[in-house]
Amino acid sequence: MAVRGHSMEPALREGDWLLVLPPRRAMRPGDVVLARDPHDRSRLVVKRVGGREGDDVVLEECTRHPSESGRFGVVPSSDVVGRAAFRYAPLSRFGPVRA
Protein backbone atom coordinates (compact mmCIF):
# COMPACT_ATOMS: atom_id res chain seq x y z
CA MET A 1 0.00 0.00 0.00
CA ALA A 2 1.17 3.52 -0.74
CA VAL A 3 1.33 6.32 1.83
CA ARG A 4 -0.54 9.48 0.87
CA GLY A 5 -0.32 12.70 2.84
CA HIS A 6 2.15 14.13 5.33
CA SER A 7 0.63 13.45 8.75
CA MET A 8 3.16 10.72 9.63
CA GLU A 9 6.34 12.56 8.58
CA PRO A 10 9.21 12.10 9.12
CA ALA A 11 8.63 8.41 9.97
CA LEU A 12 6.56 7.80 6.83
CA ARG A 13 6.52 10.03 3.78
CA GLU A 14 4.11 10.42 0.93
CA GLY A 15 5.09 7.87 -1.73
CA ASP A 16 6.46 5.25 0.70
CA TRP A 17 5.19 1.75 -0.15
CA LEU A 18 4.51 -0.48 2.84
CA LEU A 19 4.13 -4.20 3.42
CA VAL A 20 1.18 -4.60 5.78
CA LEU A 21 0.87 -7.78 7.88
CA PRO A 22 -2.08 -9.00 9.96
CA PRO A 23 -2.28 -7.07 13.24
CA ARG A 24 -0.72 -8.42 16.40
CA ARG A 25 -3.18 -9.79 18.93
CA ALA A 26 -2.14 -7.10 21.41
CA MET A 27 -1.13 -3.91 19.63
CA ARG A 28 1.52 -1.97 21.50
CA PRO A 29 2.14 1.77 21.70
CA GLY A 30 4.42 2.71 18.84
CA ASP A 31 3.10 0.09 16.39
CA VAL A 32 2.25 1.60 13.01
CA VAL A 33 -1.09 0.25 11.83
CA LEU A 34 -3.55 0.42 8.95
CA ALA A 35 -7.05 1.09 10.29
CA ARG A 36 -10.50 2.24 9.23
CA ASP A 37 -10.89 5.99 9.62
CA PRO A 38 -13.32 6.59 12.53
CA HIS A 39 -14.60 9.68 10.68
CA ASP A 40 -15.08 7.96 7.27
CA ARG A 41 -15.17 4.16 7.49
CA SER A 42 -14.70 3.74 3.73
CA ARG A 43 -11.21 5.23 4.09
CA LEU A 44 -8.08 3.52 5.48
CA VAL A 45 -5.43 5.44 7.41
CA VAL A 46 -1.88 4.68 8.54
CA LYS A 47 -1.29 5.84 12.11
CA ARG A 48 0.82 5.07 15.17
CA VAL A 49 -0.74 3.35 18.18
CA GLY A 50 -0.56 5.76 21.10
CA GLY A 51 -2.20 3.58 23.71
CA ARG A 52 -5.28 1.62 24.64
CA GLU A 53 -8.63 2.56 26.14
CA GLY A 54 -10.21 -0.76 27.10
CA ASP A 55 -10.72 -2.71 23.87
CA ASP A 56 -10.12 0.39 21.75
CA VAL A 57 -6.88 1.70 20.26
CA VAL A 58 -5.78 5.36 20.43
CA LEU A 59 -4.27 6.40 17.09
CA GLU A 60 -1.79 9.24 16.78
CA GLU A 61 -0.21 11.26 14.02
CA CYS A 62 3.32 12.54 14.00
CA THR A 63 3.35 15.55 16.33
CA ARG A 64 6.26 17.14 14.48
CA HIS A 65 4.01 18.05 11.56
CA PRO A 66 2.91 21.65 12.20
CA SER A 67 -0.70 21.25 11.03
CA GLU A 68 -1.51 18.16 13.11
CA SER A 69 -2.56 17.93 16.75
CA GLY A 70 -0.97 14.56 17.48
CA ARG A 71 -4.07 12.61 18.54
CA PHE A 72 -6.04 11.27 15.59
CA GLY A 73 -8.80 9.39 17.36
CA VAL A 74 -9.94 6.20 19.04
CA VAL A 75 -10.97 3.13 17.03
CA PRO A 76 -12.16 -0.33 18.07
CA SER A 77 -9.36 -2.90 17.88
CA SER A 78 -11.50 -4.73 15.32
CA ASP A 79 -11.07 -1.75 12.94
CA VAL A 80 -7.31 -2.28 12.77
CA VAL A 81 -6.73 -4.00 9.43
CA GLY A 82 -2.99 -4.63 9.67
CA ARG A 83 0.44 -3.62 10.94
CA ALA A 84 2.92 -1.78 8.72
CA ALA A 85 6.04 -3.91 8.95
CA PHE A 86 8.34 -3.03 6.06
CA ARG A 87 8.95 -0.18 3.59
CA TYR A 88 9.90 -1.56 0.18
CA ALA A 89 9.91 1.62 -1.88
CA PRO A 90 11.44 3.99 -2.60
CA LEU A 91 14.69 2.05 -2.47
CA SER A 92 16.45 4.92 -0.70
CA ARG A 93 14.10 4.34 2.29
CA PHE A 94 14.04 0.51 2.09
CA GLY A 95 13.77 -1.22 5.46
CA PRO A 96 11.61 -2.06 8.46
CA VAL A 97 9.02 0.39 9.77
CA ARG A 98 10.28 1.28 13.24
CA ALA A 99 7.97 1.61 16.20
Summary of the structure (lengths in Angstrom):
residues: 99
radius of gyration: 12.5
end to end distance: 18.1
largest distance: 38.9
contacts: 276
relative contact order: 0.29
helix: 6%
strand: 49%
